[in-house]
Amino acid sequence: MQLNSSFIPSKKLAFTDAELVSNRSGRLSDAQRKSIQRRYRTQSAFSMFFLAIIVAFGLWFLLTRQNYIVGVPLLLVALYLGYAFVNLARISVKDLRVQAVTGALEKEAIVSDDHTFYYFRVNDVLLRVSRTVFDDFEDSDDTYTFYYVQRKNDVVSDVATPLSYEVKAKKA
């Protein structure tokens, strides 16, 4: 599949030709691996901070207020979340395998109360993208191949992360 020269990849998903070659062979490039590791570390740090706040409130209710009805459930929630966060942190970037999906691109925007989530659907694979990437892709009859990774046992989200893509323009 040839890369369509009418698209500038760096403005879409920020990947290089070398990364595309790595993704085609089912591997992450070194730069992609480092970027995903940074993202996972950031998510883990925020998760642990959130967990510490829940524990602090649970202990505060138990020790100062002696309110077991609120304190115990908060600590149980913290225990469950701690287990989930530890499992997410165990996932190694080395375990990630690049997968590919080819087909027509469908764009979906899902609006919640205070946020809009942007997705590409190719066949049955849902890829979460930024609004900028979402807006950059135009509706067309072209066939796309997206290369993506998806965490195993991801309890936060089962949505895949797109890495790179190729497009084959439909012949007129």
Secondary structure as GFF3:
##gff-version 3
##sequence-region A 1 172
A	DSSP	alpha_helix	9	12	.	.	.	ID=ss1
A	DSSP	alpha_helix	17	24	.	.	.	ID=ss2
A	DSSP	alpha_helix	30	63	.	.	.	ID=ss3
A	DSSP	alpha_helix	68	90	.	.	.	ID=ss4
A	DSSP	three_ten_helix	93	95	.	.	.	ID=ss5
A	DSSP	beta_strand	99	111	.	.	.	ID=ss6
A	DSSP	beta_strand	116	122	.	.	.	ID=ss7
A	DSSP	beta_strand	125	129	.	.	.	ID=ss8
A	DSSP	alpha_helix	131	136	.	.	.	ID=ss9
A	DSSP	beta_strand	143	149	.	.	.	ID=ss10
A	DSSP	beta_strand	161	168	.	.	.	ID=ss11
###
